[in-house]
Amino acid sequence: MSVYFLGSDEKYRCDTEAEAKWLIEEAKKSSQYTVKKVREEIRTQKKGGEIIDEWKRVIITKEFCQEKEPDCDLMPIYTDERYTTNE
């Protein structure tokens, strides 16, 4: 049996449009993965019906291996003890 890490959806909070654009362009430059999809959303925090904070959420879908023909041995490492088991 083989296990392959195929990809991930990563969520980022950017305070400005310029930061969001920079983040997306940097992700696209990487040779470690392929950017399959980018989603951008304007998010707000309201208090008493009034907007008190606004930011841009950027969600980047990254593909590390192709599912039909996986060719990588990358696996995420979880160091938080909530994700580890003591066997």
Buried (B, 14 or more C-beta within 10 A) or exposed (E): EEEBEEBEEEEBEBEEEEBBBEBBEEBEEEEEBBBEEBEBEEEEEEEEEEEEEEBBBBEBBBBBBEEEEBEEEEEEEEEEEEEEEEE
